[in-house]
Structure formats: structure tokens, C-alpha cells
Amino acid sequence: MAQLELEGLGERTDAGGPFTFDRFAADVGSVVDALGKPVVLVGQSMAAPIVELGPQHVRTRRWVWCW
């Protein structure tokens, strides 16, 4: 299992905005690419649109979309 803190949240509050769903999805895509293995993306509430946009930002295409 992997988990990340999005820019502007948690320990990453020093990042400058604007914070958009597309920007968050790019963060998720970078993590998926770095893992180098199949993943299942799961999100609820604010994370749901990020998960929905995530596959557009994954170069390796190692994902399964869940909601």
C-alpha cells in the first residue's frame, strides 16, 4: 500500500497554489509511475475526482479505477 500527501496538505503546506484537481492528479500519477507495479486507485469525497483524473497522468498505465 502507498499513500501520499497532496501539495498544500499535511506536511506539504509550504507548496504554493493554486491547488487544482488536475495538479493533485499529476501528483498521484507520479507516485503510480514511481511504484512501477499495478495499483488500485481509491478515493472518496474530494479524492474521487482526483482518482478519476489520475489515469490521464500515469505514463505506465498500471492502474485500476475504483470509486
C-alpha positions in Angstrom: 0.0 0.0 0.0 1.2 3.5 -0.8 -0.2 6.8 0.4 0.7 10.3 -0.3 0.1 13.8 1.0 -1.1 16.2 -1.7 0.6 19.5 -2.1 -0.8 22.1 0.3 -1.9 19.5 2.8 -0.3 17.7 5.7 3.5 18.1 5.7 3.4 19.7 2.3 1.8 23.0 3.3 4.8 25.0 2.1 3.8 24.3 -1.6 2.4 27.3 -3.4 -1.0 27.3 -5.0 -3.2 27.2 -7.0 -4.2 23.7 -6.0 -6.3 22.1 -8.6 -7.7 18.6 -9.1 -5.5 18.3 -12.2 -2.4 19.2 -10.2 -3.3 16.7 -7.5 -3.9 14.0 -10.1 -0.5 14.7 -11.6 1.0 14.0 -8.1 -0.9 10.7 -8.0 0.3 9.8 -11.5 3.9 10.4 -10.5 3.6 8.1 -7.5 2.0 5.4 -9.6 4.8 5.7 -12.1 7.4 5.5 -9.4 5.9 2.4 -7.9 6.4 0.5 -11.1 3.7 -2.0 -10.5 -0.1 -2.3 -10.9 -2.2 -0.2 -8.5 -5.8 0.3 -7.5 -6.7 3.9 -7.0 -9.4 4.5 -4.5 -10.8 7.9 -3.4 -13.8 9.3 -1.6 -15.1 12.8 -1.2 -12.6 15.3 -2.6 -10.3 12.4 -3.7 -12.9 10.9 -6.1 -12.3 13.4 -8.9 -8.6 13.2 -8.3 -8.7 9.4 -8.8 -10.9 9.9 -11.8 -8.3 12.2 -13.4 -5.3 10.2 -12.2 -5.1 7.8 -15.1 -4.5 10.7 -17.5 -1.3 11.4 -15.7 0.1 7.9 -15.4 2.6 7.1 -18.1 2.9 3.3 -17.2 -0.8 2.6 -17.4 -0.6 0.4 -14.3 -3.9 1.3 -12.6 -7.4 0.1 -12.0 -10.0 2.8 -11.4 -12.3 2.4 -8.4 -14.7 4.8 -6.8 
